[in-house]
Amino acid sequence: MITLSAEQCRIIGVMLEKETTTPEQYPLSLNGITTGCNQKSNRDPVMSMSESDVQNVVDELVQMNQLMVDQKASTRVNKYFHRFCDTEFGNLKFTPQQRAVICVLFLRGPQTPGELRTRTNRLADFADVSEVENTLNQLQDLNGQTLVRKLEREPGKRESRYVHLLSDIDENSFAQAAITQTEVMPSEEQTSLTQRVTELEQQVASLTEQINCITELLNDD
């Protein structure tokens, strides 16, 4: 099983997300990847990567056979597609639900099943939280590979969070960040605010993708 850096996870997460939500923009240019990496909505942590930084990580992923330049693109700039999963080049084969969960864990870090159900709504359909939990159970033993892990439930929380295992993880830092957040805000207020923020993030992400699509079309002319 491959081990990815945080930046590599972010780029692959962006590729998985945009391939599903804005297929007309996919494969992605370096500018499109950079914009997706630095989005302030639907990202945790928020990053600020330069195009040079992104190019370096993209080159690493190309060397690792996780990305490839689209040789068929009839544009003046390179466009890239991923080979991370669901291709003839690798052994990771996901259902749409499994792919959506991995994508959100790459882009937003540890999540509860309830958060995953809300935050995957543009990537896959889940009837209820139990279907998310079933998908997480599948990813804990997918063809002999453990791709996600259930973290210890945090004080005052009703659900445990899950983390992907495709990069080095520091469970202590996750737990400390969650405890700090809980201390700052009462749980009911936090839940209400989280739902509102999620709705706003989805609206901003949709607008950003529309702007990026227009920009890509203008650049191709």
Secondary structure by P-SEA (a helix, b strand, c coil): cccccaaaaaaaaaaaaaaccccccccccaaaaaaaaaccccccccccccaaaaaaaaaaaaaaccccccccccccbbbbbbcccccccccccccaaaaaaaaaaaccccccaaaaaaaaccccccccaaaaaaaaaaaaccccccccccccccccccbbbbbbccccccaaaaaaaaaaaaaaccaaaaaaaaaaaaaaaaaaaaaaaaaaaaaaaaaac
